[in-house]
């Protein structure tokens, strides 16, 4: 499930050679799988860009139930 959430956060074509997003991920190998440092940076960048796009709309009440 965590890898599927990773696809939401990083995009469909986000498999990597290592870590949680490895296409050959094996949860039974006994190692904790995490995002790579570059994937963490990509998630932060994408989230920040999304907030910057959405914040002005929310301040104006667009897309909310506020009257």
Phi and psi in degrees as a GROMACS rama.xvg file:
@    title "Ramachandran Plot"
@    xaxis  label "Phi"
@    yaxis  label "Psi"
@TYPE xy
-61.3014  -37.9898  UNK-2
-67.2408  -35.6609  UNK-3
-66.2969  -38.5944  UNK-4
-63.955  -36.7885  UNK-5
-58.633  -38.1057  UNK-6
-65.0819  -36.3224  UNK-7
-65.6996  -41.9485  UNK-8
-76.3645  -32.4202  UNK-9
-110.328  -13.6226  UNK-10
106.07  162.226  UNK-11
-61.354  -42.5767  UNK-12
-94.1371  59.5276  UNK-13
-116.871  21.5299  UNK-14
-68.2898  152.243  UNK-15
-134.428  173.039  UNK-16
-76.1333  -19.1886  UNK-17
-146.173  169.075  UNK-18
79.9466  -168.518  UNK-19
-56.6417  -34.0915  UNK-20
-92.1674  14.6115  UNK-21
-64.8941  134.305  UNK-22
-64.5114  -26.4032  UNK-23
-104.916  37.185  UNK-24
-61.1308  132.218  UNK-25
-126.395  96.0439  UNK-26
-63.9989  -18.1467  UNK-27
-86.2129  1.48524  UNK-28
-79.0036  -1.69329  UNK-29
87.7054  -3.54655  UNK-30
-100.951  143.828  UNK-31
-75.4157  125.18  UNK-32
-95.7517  133.529  UNK-33
-132.063  171.68  UNK-34
-69.4192  148.31  UNK-35
-74.2378  160.732  UNK-36
-55.2165  -38.6056  UNK-37
-69.3586  -33.6815  UNK-38
-67.3875  -39.0105  UNK-39
-60.5225  -43.8746  UNK-40
-62.7677  -39.9913  UNK-41
-63.8094  -42.046  UNK-42
-62.1228  -46.7484  UNK-43
-60.7022  -45.1056  UNK-44
-61.7095  -46.2222  UNK-45
-65.8065  -41.2109  UNK-46
-65.0114  -45.1565  UNK-47
-61.2491  -43.4925  UNK-48
-63.0091  -39.8339  UNK-49
-64.5924  -43.1127  UNK-50
-64.7614  -41.3346  UNK-51
-63.1395  -34.1014  UNK-52
-73.4967  -39.378  UNK-53
-84.2852  -33.8832  UNK-54
-54.6918  -45.5846  UNK-55
-61.1429  -37.3305  UNK-56
-65.9042  -40.2648  UNK-57
-67.1768  -37.5784  UNK-58
-62.5802  -33.1209  UNK-59
-86.0753  -4.88201  UNK-60
84.3581  7.31399  UNK-61
-73.6269  130.208  UNK-62
83.0058  11.2936  UNK-63
-119.765  171.404  UNK-64
-90.3531  7.00351  UNK-65
-68.2942  142.49  UNK-66
